[in-house]
């Protein structure tokens, strides 16, 4: 049980150090996440379009 109490104590120390992000940080996180979604979607769309074109040309 000593390891469990050590684990809880370390979690308590971590929670004392964390702080809630302000609005600017939330906006930055949102921009980065949305940019990632759009990039992944654009890459997937491009790959899908290329494979459809190649398969149609091969017929």
GUFI-675242 format. One record per atom (N, C-alpha, C): x, y, z; residue in three letters. Coordinates in pm, whole numbers, plus 32768, in hexadecimal, padded with zeros to 4 digits. Example, Ala and Ser with C-alpha at 12.3 -4.5 7.8 and 13.67 -1.06 7.14 Angstrom:
BEGIN
85277DC7830Cala
84CE7E3E830Cala
85287EB6830Cala
85057F1F82C4ser
85577F9682CAser
850A80038313ser
***
This chain:
BEGIN
80507F888000unk
800080008000unk
8055807E8000unk
80D4806F801Eunk
812A80E5801Eunk
8138811F7F92unk
813A80C87F2Dunk
814780FB7EA5unk
80C881467E7Bunk
805481187EABunk
7FD7815D7E8Bunk
7FD581E87ECBunk
800281F27F46unk
800482767F87unk
806B82D17F44unk
80DB82987F16unk
813D82E87ECBunk
8102831A7E48unk
80B782C37E05unk
807882E87D87unk
801283597D9Cunk
7FC1834C7E02unk
7F5D83B37E1Funk
7FA284367E44unk
800C842E7E90unk
805684A77EB6unk
809384EB7E3Bunk
80C9849D7DDEunk
810384D97D66unk
809685187D0Funk
802284D87D07unk
7FB285147CBDunk
7F8785977CFDunk
7F83859B7D81unk
7F5B86147DC7unk
7FBC86867DA9unk
803E86667DA8unk
80A386CD7D89unk
809487007CFBunk
807886A57C9Dunk
806586CE7C11unk
7FEB87277C05unk
7F7E87017C47unk
7F0487517C3Eunk
7F1387DA7C7Eunk
7F6C87E77CDDunk
7F86886B7D18unk
7FD188C57CB6unk
801F888B7C5Cunk
806E88DA7BFFunk
802289037B80unk
7FBF88B47B5Aunk
7F7988D17ADCunk
7F20894C7AECunk
7F08898D7A7Bunk
7EAE8A007A7Bunk
7E5489F57A01unk
7DE58A387A09unk
7D858A36799Bunk
7DB78A93792Dunk
7DB48A6478AFunk
7DE08ABB7841unk
7D818B327830unk
7DBB8BA27806unk
7D678C1777EFunk
7D2C8C127762unk
7CDD8C77773Funk
7C978C7676BEunk
7CF68C747648unk
7D668CBB7651unk
7DC68CBB75E2unk
7DFE8C3075CAunk
7E1B8BE77635unk
7E4F8B607624unk
7DE48B0375E9unk
7D668B127616unk
7CFB8AC375DBunk
7CEE8ADE7546unk
7CF68B5D751Eunk
7CEC8B7F7490unk
7D608B437442unk
7DD78B47747Bunk
7E4C8B0D7438unk
7E3B8A767429unk
7E0F8A327494unk
7DF889A1748Bunk
7D9189817420unk
7D2589CE741Dunk
7CBC89B873BAunk
7CF289C9732Cunk
7D418A327316unk
7D7A8A497290unk
7DD689D67266unk
7E2989A872C1unk
7E87893C72A1unk
7E3B88BB7284unk
7DD6889C72D5unk
7D89882272C1unk
7D3C8827723Eunk
7CFC88987221unk
7CB288A471A3unk
7D0E889F712Aunk
7D8388DC7136unk
7DE488D470C9unk
7E0D884370B1unk
7E2287F8711Cunk
7E44876B710Eunk
7DD5871C70CBunk
7D57873570F3unk
7CE786F170B3unk
7CE08710701Funk
7CEF878F6FFCunk
7CE787B46F6Funk
7D5B877A6F1Funk
7DD387776F58unk
7E45873E6F11unk
7E3286A86EF9unk
7E0886616F5Funk
7DF185D16F50unk
7D8285B86EEBunk
7D1786066EF2unk
7CAA85F76E92unk
7CD686156E03unk
7D27867D6DF2unk
7D5786A16D6Cunk
7DB286346D35unk
7E0785FD6D8Aunk
7E6085916D5Cunk
7E0E85166D36unk
7DAB84F36D89unk
7D56847F6D6Aunk
7D0784966CE9unk
7CD2850F6CD7unk
7C87852E6C5Dunk
7CE185246BE2unk
7D5A85576BEEunk
7DB885526B7Dunk
7DDB84C26B59unk
7DF984726BBDunk
7E1B83E66BA3unk
7DA4839D6B66unk
7D2D83B66B9Bunk
7CB583766B64unk
7C9D83A16AD4unk
7CAD84206AB7unk
7C9884536A2Funk
7CFC841569CEunk
7D79840B69F7unk
7DE083D069A1unk
7DC1833E6985unk
7D9A82F369EBunk
7D7C826569D4unk
7D018254697Cunk
7C9D82A8698Bunk
7C27829F6934unk
7C4F82BE68A5unk
7CA083256891unk
7CCC83476809unk
7D1F82D867CBunk
7D7A829F6819unk
7DCF823467E4unk
7D7D81BA67C3unk
7D1F81966818unk
7CCC812167FDunk
7C7181376785unk
7C3F81B06771unk
7BEA81CC66FDunk
7C3C81CF667Cunk
7CB681FE6682unk
7D0B8200660Bunk
7D34817265E5unk
7D48811D6649unk
7D758094662Funk
7D09804065EDunk
7C8D806865F2unk
7C22801A65B4unk
7C2780246523unk
***
